Amino acid sequence: MIIDKIALILSIVGSLNWGGIGLFKFDTVAWICGGQDSIWARIIYTLVGLAGLWCISLLFREREDIVSSSNM
């Protein structure tokens, strides 16, 4: 499903951002958007959070469902 791929990409972006915060104390999203409190940064943080929640569903899907939906 396309939503699975979008959620996975957003989760990867979020994990890279958190890695940057943890290793270098550098928040890429805040830097791009003009600070953590900007509306754009908050939207991105929210989308990444929702994507992470969506990815939880991937853990509970049957293997056949994942393979058959990726072949479409």
C-alpha positions as CSV (number, residue, x, y, z in Angstrom):
1,M,0.0,0.0,0.0
2,I,1.2,3.5,-0.7
3,I,0.3,4.7,2.8
4,D,2.6,2.1,4.2
5,K,5.5,3.4,2.1
6,I,4.7,7.0,3.0
7,A,4.6,6.1,6.7
8,L,7.8,4.2,6.5
9,I,9.6,7.2,4.8
10,L,8.3,9.6,7.4
11,S,9.4,7.3,10.2
12,I,12.8,7.1,8.7
13,V,13.0,10.9,8.4
14,G,12.0,11.1,12.1
15,S,14.5,8.6,13.2
16,L,17.3,10.4,11.3
17,N,16.2,13.6,12.9
18,W,16.3,12.0,16.4
19,G,19.7,10.5,15.6
20,G,20.9,14.0,14.8
21,I,19.5,15.4,18.0
22,G,21.0,12.6,20.1
23,L,24.5,12.6,18.4
24,F,25.0,16.2,17.5
25,K,22.3,18.2,19.4
26,F,21.1,19.3,16.0
27,D,17.4,19.3,15.1
28,T,17.2,19.3,11.2
29,V,13.5,19.8,11.1
30,A,13.7,22.9,13.4
31,W,16.6,24.2,11.4
32,I,14.8,23.9,8.0
33,C,11.5,25.3,9.4
34,G,12.8,28.1,11.5
35,G,12.6,26.7,15.0
36,Q,10.7,24.0,16.9
37,D,7.8,26.3,17.6
38,S,7.1,27.2,13.9
39,I,3.8,25.9,12.5
40,W,5.7,24.0,9.7
41,A,7.9,22.2,12.2
42,R,4.9,21.2,14.3
43,I,3.1,19.9,11.3
44,I,6.1,17.8,10.3
45,Y,6.5,16.5,13.9
46,T,2.8,15.6,13.9
47,L,3.0,13.8,10.6
48,V,6.1,11.8,11.7
49,G,4.3,10.8,14.9
50,L,1.2,9.7,13.0
51,A,3.4,7.7,10.6
52,G,5.1,6.0,13.6
53,L,1.7,5.0,14.9
54,W,0.7,3.7,11.5
55,C,3.9,1.6,11.3
56,I,2.9,-0.2,14.5
57,S,0.2,-1.9,12.4
58,L,2.9,-3.3,10.2
59,L,4.1,-5.4,13.2
60,F,0.7,-7.2,13.4
61,R,0.0,-7.9,9.8
62,E,0.4,-11.4,8.4
63,R,3.4,-11.9,6.1
64,E,1.2,-12.9,3.2
65,D,-0.8,-9.6,3.5
66,I,2.4,-7.6,3.3
67,V,3.8,-9.5,0.3
68,S,0.6,-9.5,-1.7
69,S,0.0,-5.7,-1.2
70,S,3.5,-4.9,-2.2
71,N,3.2,-6.8,-5.5
72,M,0.2,-4.7,-6.7
